[in-house]
Amino acid sequence: MSRLRVAVIGAGNWGRNHVRTLAGMPDVELVAVCDSSPGRRDQISRQYPDVLVTAESEQAMGAAEAVVIATPAATHAPLTRTAIERGLPVLVEKPFTLSPRDADALVELAAVRGVPVVVGHLLLFHPAIERLRSMIKNDELGTVYYLYSQRVNLGQVRPDENALWSFGPHDVSVALDLLGQPPVRVAAQGRSYLQAGIEDVVFLTMEFESGVLAHAQMSWLDPHKERRLTVVGSRKMVVFDDMQSREKLKIYDRGVDRPPEYGSYGESLAIREGDIAIPRVPTDEPLSLELKHFVAVARRQARPRVDAASGAEVVRVLAAASESLAENGRVVELTPARAGIS
Ligand SMILES: NC(=O)c1ccc[n+]([C@@H]2O[C@H](COP(=O)([O-])OP(=O)(O)OC[C@H]3O[C@@H](n4cnc5c(N)ncnc54)[C@H](O)[C@@H]3O)[C@@H](O)[C@H]2O)c1
């Protein structure tokens, strides 16, 4: 089978990881890289002399059979639209778009044109999250009560998007994926300490129809670097710590059991402190797994695991959270009727 000709649009801090990974894939030919920055283009040209390096996204797309978009968020919608209109399978970085209206328009266009879209919700390709998903599906944790994540560190302070839109796509996509449903209401509070109008610190709460609560703490103004998710179930509790190089997943056989004769007395609840298991999780790089999946999707050998519709769902939650953030944490209802909001 001939190699899939792929172009990357946007080769900045993150996009260059796409470039490097694609350049190393045996079934891919990295044909073009587009970046608006002359400095970036020089760098890429020196590193990959055989690759077309251009400032024109249309030129890069013209050379390719599939395209990866890793430009700043505001450009995702127009570039994805162009790729779909050209019939090119597209992997677009998170956040899919900055408004539900743009996201819904792309979902529709992709469906009408029959062009597959993968949204770069990287954590959904993480082997530890895959494992967690199957544990929840197989009822190993019992009833999921609540989950919370911490995605904090010092920097990178972004001038064009707040901590919610920068980090939130990860936490929201994971919560929706693990729980298998979108939240019914959200509330977010945050503060802009460094730049006016751009929240550096955001606390987001999502409430699901099942009663599950999910909380995400997001910040680039924090002394710690944390990438951690805790899921608390009635039988077991799990911690996914992405800062650990090996033992990323810990399963705690812990909980509070309610004996059958349980009445209304708290003292009849029994604390259970069992073993902690550390399962072996494959160490494959999530970006490499994501791009392998994208190649299979572009070749029509697989359906997108994170498609445009699920990208749009995450955008809808983030937009509702933004609304709440602007009103200092007012609870915002998310119903299917909100599907058309901008
Ligand atoms: N999945 C992840 O884990 C992850 C991690 C980091 C960033 N990202 C996402 O990747 C995207 C890029 O982030 P980044 O950190 O690399 O940003 P960045 O600012 O470092 O890079 C963006 C690059 O795009 C170029 N660019 C801007 N507009 C362009 C246009 N219209 N056409 C061509 N090039 C253009 C810029 O010159 C720059 O080199 C963002 O959407 C971000 O949220 C995802």
The ligand as a Gaussian input file, in Angstrom:
#p B3LYP/6-31G(d) Opt

LIG

0 1
 N       -3.500000      17.725000      22.413000
 C       -2.662000      18.309000      23.240000
 O       -2.243000      17.731000      24.227000
 C       -2.221000      19.707000      22.968000
 C       -1.124000      20.248000      23.643000
 C       -0.750000      21.559000      23.349000
 C       -1.452000      22.289000      22.413000
 N       -2.517000      21.731000      21.774000
 C       -3.302000      22.497000      20.799000
 O       -2.543000      22.640000      19.605000
 C       -2.819000      23.896000      19.009000
 C       -1.516000      24.670000      18.840000
 O       -0.946000      24.913000      20.108000
 P        0.598000      25.314000      20.267000
 O        0.893000      25.218000      21.702000
 O        1.431000      24.545000      19.309000
 O        0.542000      26.834000      19.824000
 P        1.731000      27.702000      19.205000
 O        1.302000      29.114000      19.284000
 O        3.034000      27.285000      19.810000
 O        1.774000      27.244000      17.672000
 C        0.835000      27.612000      16.717000
 C        1.555000      27.699000      15.368000
 O        0.599000      27.953000      14.352000
 C        1.099000      28.968000      13.475000
 N       -0.072000      29.600000      12.869000
 C       -0.940000      30.497000      13.437000
 N       -1.952000      30.770000      12.572000
 C       -1.701000      30.045000      11.451000
 C       -2.379000      29.910000      10.218000
 N       -3.538000      30.542000       9.973000
 N       -1.838000      29.109000       9.270000
 C       -0.669000      28.458000       9.511000
 N        0.010000      28.554000      10.671000
 C       -0.504000      29.319000      11.626000
 C        1.944000      29.857000      14.352000
 O        2.918000      30.552000      13.593000
 C        2.572000      28.841000      15.319000
 O        3.811000      28.352000      14.834000
 C       -3.834000      24.598000      19.939000
 O       -5.122000      24.357000      19.464000
 C       -3.616000      23.905000      21.262000
 O       -4.758000      23.915000      22.085000
 C       -2.896000      20.462000      22.022000

